[in-house]
Amino acid sequence: MNQPAVIIAMINHGPRCSIDGYPGIVAATGRAQQGPVAALPITVTDGPDYEHPDPGPHRLILSRGAAASFALGTGTAYAGGPVYAILSLSITLPGSSSLALKVPVQTQVNALPGTPFRLNVTAFVKGSRGPRFG
């Protein structure tokens, strides 16, 4: 199975705060090879991906300048569908559904024809390296 993954880190530029849980991935844009950039149909599952464990939701206290990160895994092992490049994601923080941050990314994804692209996300962890085994 081929499952590309990216680590997305967010830095607290405000006063000390807390974060607890999973990011909301509310939209994705991308394109097929040489195709136009367009919105991609997605389905998001909270939990581990092939390369990253899921620590589950837990409260993180972030001082000013501290980072929190999560892993996003995609699948490219589905026969019959073209591989797309995801170019950006719109992400909400836990507890906030109204403010989506548009984040540039570069990863691949595909799906069975006629189905949404599957994304897996882990809960936030402290630091900018994402969740790790061991």
Buried (B, 14 or more C-beta within 10 A) or exposed (E): EEBBBBBBBBEBEEEEBEBBBBBBBBBBBBBBEEEEEEEBEBEBEBBBBBBBBBBEBEEBEBEEEBBBBBBBBBBBEBEEBEBBBBBBBBBBBBEEEEEBBEBEBEBBBBBEEEEEBBBBBBBBBBBBEBBEEE
